[in-house]
Amino acid sequence: MVHPHWVFETLAYGLAFYWYRRDRRRFGDVVDARLRWWVIGAAAVGGLAGSRLLHLIEDPTELAAHGTDPIFLLGGKTIVGGLIGGLIAVEWIKRRLGVVVATGDLLALPLTFGIAIGRVGCFLSGLTDQTYGVATGLPWGMDFGDGVLRHPTQLYEIMFLIGLFVILVGSANRIFVTGDRFKLFMLGYMAFRFVVEFIKPAARIGGLSVIQWACLAVIAYYAPHVPRLVSTVPRG
């Protein structure tokens, strides 16, 4: 039987890429096809490296357990690290190619949609995925296989991403600066992950997990744009 995590992760990648290709045909692109493939390639490589690296920083015991295995291709990953690694790699390749325009807007909706689908696989994987929350006495607490009722943080994230998707779509006619849709996605997602990590088991440094510190770094990076981005969010 195929593991649900792999099924939904593959489905997430496939549908997100289809969504990106459809929107690129419908709305056009700020760069030509050659440059776009450079950006996608950099995002994929940087995302893989970032997702593995942040996970290993979060759980350094895995590094020792793998020994000489190709650790960046095996084992756990984190979406936060993937987004950060992808962002850094894309900005690097753009600088090398002399691209000054923001290129992330076409990826905001596919990423939101794809992460939500992937979280379904995380939820169905139970304890093995290690994305569940801490124990809770709330009536919607769920047993992931060890008899402990826990926060279903995967479902919290899916619900948040549905709301973020609605906001991104609703703000389309209010965004006039290229790149702001992607910035809004990154700020929204990182802010959510910063908050939800308080109810997930993790080692803390200065009261915060490694992922929370990473989220704060991204929020600080985009902070100068917050006043403009807030004005694009639909109200009512």
PyMOL commands that set and color helices and strands:
alter all, ss='L'
color gray80, all
select helices_A, chain A and resi 4-27+33-58+61-66+79-97+105-124+126-129+153-170+172-174+180-199+210-230
alter helices_A, ss='H'
color red, helices_A
select strands_A, chain A and resi 142-143+149-150
alter strands_A, ss='S'
color yellow, strands_A
deselect
rebuild
show_as cartoon
